[in-house]
Amino acid sequence: TTKTEVKCDKEMEELIKRLPQHNCRWLKGTFILYKYQDFWCLENVLKEIISAQQSFKARSNDVFLCSYPKSGTTWLKALVFSIITRENFVKSMSPLLTTLPHDCIPSIGRANLHQIQQYQNKSCFTTPISTHIPHHSLPESILTSNCKMVYIYRNMKDVIVSYYHFVREMSKLSMEDAPFEEAFDEFYHGISYFGSYVNHILGYRKASLERPKMFHLIKYEDMKSNPTNNVKRLAEFIGHPFTIEEEKAGVIENIIKLCSFENLSNLEVNKSGSSKIFPVGNRLYFRKAEVGDWKNYFTDEMSEKIDKLIDEKLSGTGLVL
Ligand code: A3P
């Protein structure tokens, strides 16, 4: 499918109806994906993406936080939000204490265009906007505006396990009713929400080589093992570097603590709240946040299959998953 002009809801419905469909068997018919521009997506999200492709206008101070689902989006949003608003709120008043990070920074595909435009109009300096859209399908104005982009990525095996639980819980199925082996198999074949993970990474990596100054790649595991350095570099990249005084006063450490899994996952809003924009329980975004949880789910054969895939597709890229 090429980028298509859709003039009304009916045309949108018809366009989507013509796309290849996949009914995820392991999710017992609760999850239907549509293949659009070489990636799989849910219908409602796809509608927002197509609208954005037609009408979204990037602005020069927008910073795009890009990621494949389950690779650290929530964390990245919390960190960026805290970095850019650190002078607006005293520590005990951060909106993050009462708001899901996804509701602090809008996503193309999750929020509608009107909501994103309103948010762009309100912001004056750095305007972070997030998206899971693969690089090749980003709205044209993002590609031509030369905006900064942050891309977070994560160990593929942990992404698979995280995805499995998220989608299974979205579909309200128990682990017995939603076999991990089947989820693995679909993911391995690139049939998952936002398509092949490896292709997603490769798309952003290629773009980062073409515009190195405008890109900042972060690995989830590096953020975990060395948050201070990584938060510092992130703040510099998005144009909000910490001053020496701030460093001495422990501002970086305070942001790391505020955005930590331990803190966010224990807040009432994230334990029992639900987002108005994308109505799944907020707790689904905070599961375990452990590096290497895949070992509790993978057979040796699954692990070897992923190792081989990564070796075939990513060797020579310098990216270690
Ligand atoms: P697990 O399912 O392995 O626990 P995304 O935000 O892209 O949807 O990714 C969700 C994953 O990030 C989940 O992984 C979730 O627990 C983890 N996560 C959420 N908040 C986090 C935080 N503040 N720090 C580290 N990891 C976090």
Residues whose N, C-alpha, C, O or C-beta is under 5 A from the ligand:
A	BS01	A3P	Y68 P69 K70 S71 G72 T73 T74 W75 D158 S162 C259 S260 F261 L264 Y285 F286 R287 K288 A289 E290
